Amino acid sequence: MPLIQMTAISSKDLSKEADNIVKQVRANARKALKTWANIFKVEYLKTTATWKRQPIWNISFESTSEGESATISTNNNIYRFLHDGTSIRWAVMSNPFEPKTTSRILGSGPGKGGAILKGAKAMGKAGIQTPMPGIKAREWTQEILRIHEKPFQESMDKIVFGDYK
């Protein structure tokens, strides 16, 4: 599940001198993207700080004709369900229940309780035929972008445009 993908610059049909400049800019962009990818990963790690089972985070880099890019992702289904939200939930939570995470908050608390029934089959055996209300989307990526988009863009502009901007 890609969460953030960043692309730095594009270079097409350039003279040899301009091509050398673009190669240097692309090298600088790659270096900056590595720094930013680690900053974003630290922000994602905050959202699961108190989880017993931590998601595995992947950072990948790619050079294409469009520019340099970095992608941060996880294939963790629980993280995806929380991040994106769900329309229904095939689980019954204990009473009291308090989630560890909150929408648009880059942190994770102790929480309280947990699932006492998981899955449609278990719920059906307990006489519960309809799913529970869904999970409210945590929208962590949107919050990370709200915080970091401007400084990220400024750092990329400085690499690409230098003092000309």
C-alpha positions as CSV (number, residue, x, y, z in Angstrom):
1,M,0.0,0.0,0.0
2,P,1.9,3.1,-1.2
3,L,1.3,5.9,1.2
4,I,3.6,8.7,-0.1
5,Q,5.3,8.9,-3.5
6,M,7.6,11.8,-4.2
7,T,8.9,12.8,-7.6
8,A,11.7,15.4,-7.8
9,I,12.4,16.5,-11.4
10,S,12.1,15.7,-15.1
11,S,14.7,15.9,-17.9
12,K,14.1,15.4,-21.6
13,D,15.8,16.6,-24.8
14,L,18.7,18.6,-23.2
15,S,22.0,19.8,-24.6
16,K,25.1,18.0,-23.2
17,E,25.9,21.0,-20.9
18,A,22.3,21.1,-19.6
19,D,22.3,17.3,-19.3
20,N,25.4,17.5,-17.0
21,I,23.6,20.1,-14.9
22,V,20.5,17.9,-14.7
23,K,22.6,14.9,-13.7
24,Q,23.9,16.9,-10.8
25,V,20.5,18.2,-9.8
26,R,19.1,14.6,-10.0
27,A,21.9,13.4,-7.8
28,N,21.1,16.1,-5.3
29,A,17.4,15.3,-5.5
30,R,18.1,11.6,-4.8
31,K,20.0,12.5,-1.7
32,A,17.3,14.9,-0.5
33,L,14.6,12.3,-1.2
34,K,16.4,9.8,1.0
35,T,16.4,12.3,3.8
36,W,12.7,13.2,3.3
37,A,11.7,9.5,3.0
38,N,13.3,8.9,6.4
39,I,11.5,11.9,7.9
40,F,8.2,10.6,6.6
41,K,9.0,7.1,7.9
42,V,9.6,8.5,11.4
43,E,6.2,10.2,11.2
44,Y,4.5,6.9,10.3
45,L,6.4,5.1,13.1
46,K,4.8,7.5,15.6
47,T,1.3,6.2,14.6
48,T,2.2,2.7,15.7
49,A,4.5,3.4,18.6
50,T,2.4,1.4,21.1
51,W,1.5,-1.4,18.8
52,K,2.6,-4.9,19.8
53,R,2.9,-6.0,16.1
54,Q,4.7,-3.3,14.1
55,P,4.0,-2.9,10.4
56,I,7.0,-3.4,8.1
57,W,7.8,-0.2,6.3
58,N,9.3,-0.2,2.8
59,I,11.1,2.7,1.2
60,S,12.0,2.4,-2.5
61,F,13.7,4.7,-4.9
62,E,13.4,4.9,-8.7
63,S,15.0,7.0,-11.4
64,T,12.7,7.4,-14.4
65,S,12.5,9.8,-17.4
66,E,10.1,11.9,-15.3
67,G,12.6,12.3,-12.5
68,E,13.7,10.8,-9.2
69,S,11.0,9.3,-6.9
70,A,10.7,7.7,-3.5
71,T,7.8,5.6,-2.3
72,I,7.0,4.7,1.3
73,S,4.7,1.8,1.8
74,T,3.4,-1.0,4.0
75,N,1.4,-4.1,3.2
76,N,0.0,-4.3,6.7
77,N,-3.8,-4.8,6.5
78,I,-4.5,-3.5,9.9
79,Y,-2.7,-0.3,9.1
80,R,-4.5,0.0,5.9
81,F,-7.9,-0.5,7.5
82,L,-7.1,2.2,10.1
83,H,-5.5,4.6,7.7
84,D,-8.2,4.5,5.0
85,G,-11.1,3.6,7.3
86,T,-13.8,1.0,6.6
87,S,-17.5,1.1,5.9
88,I,-18.3,-1.9,8.1
89,R,-16.4,-3.9,10.8
90,W,-16.8,-7.6,11.3
91,A,-15.6,-7.4,14.9
92,V,-17.2,-6.8,18.3
93,M,-15.1,-4.7,20.6
94,S,-15.0,-5.0,24.4
95,N,-16.8,-2.5,26.6
96,P,-15.0,-0.3,27.5
97,F,-13.0,0.0,24.3
98,E,-10.6,2.9,23.5
99,P,-8.6,2.9,20.3
100,K,-4.8,3.5,20.4
101,T,-5.0,5.9,17.5
102,T,-7.0,9.0,16.6
103,S,-7.8,10.5,13.2
104,R,-5.1,13.0,12.0
105,I,-3.0,12.5,15.2
106,L,0.6,11.3,14.6
107,G,0.8,9.3,17.8
108,S,-0.3,6.2,19.5
109,G,-1.6,5.8,23.0
110,P,-2.2,2.9,25.3
111,G,-5.8,2.2,24.2
112,K,-8.2,0.0,26.2
113,G,-9.8,-3.3,25.4
114,G,-9.9,-5.1,22.1
115,A,-11.9,-7.3,19.8
116,I,-13.9,-10.0,21.7
117,L,-15.3,-11.4,18.4
118,K,-13.5,-11.3,15.1
119,G,-14.9,-12.2,11.7
120,A,-18.3,-12.7,10.2
121,K,-18.3,-16.4,11.0
122,A,-17.6,-15.9,14.7
123,M,-20.1,-13.1,14.9
124,G,-22.7,-15.3,13.2
125,K,-22.1,-18.1,15.7
126,A,-22.8,-15.6,18.5
127,G,-26.0,-14.6,16.8
128,I,-24.8,-11.3,15.3
129,Q,-25.7,-11.4,11.6
130,T,-25.0,-7.8,10.7
131,P,-21.6,-6.0,10.8
132,M,-20.8,-3.3,13.2
133,P,-20.2,0.4,12.1
134,G,-16.9,0.8,10.3
135,I,-13.6,2.3,11.3
136,K,-13.1,6.1,11.0
137,A,-10.2,6.8,8.7
138,R,-7.1,8.0,10.5
139,E,-5.8,9.9,7.5
140,W,-2.2,9.9,8.7
141,T,-0.7,10.6,5.3
142,Q,-2.9,13.7,4.9
143,E,-1.6,15.0,8.2
144,I,2.0,14.2,7.4
145,L,1.6,16.1,4.1
146,R,-0.1,19.0,5.9
147,I,2.9,19.3,8.1
148,H,5.7,18.6,5.7
149,E,4.5,19.5,2.2
150,K,5.7,23.1,2.2
151,P,9.2,22.4,3.6
152,F,9.5,19.5,1.2
153,Q,8.6,21.6,-1.8
154,E,10.9,24.4,-0.7
155,S,13.8,21.9,-0.4
156,M,13.1,20.5,-3.9
157,D,12.8,24.0,-5.3
158,K,16.1,24.9,-3.9
159,I,17.7,21.9,-5.5
160,V,16.1,22.4,-8.9
161,F,16.1,26.2,-9.1
162,G,18.9,27.2,-6.7
163,D,19.0,31.0,-6.3
164,Y,16.8,31.6,-9.4
165,K,13.5,31.1,-7.6
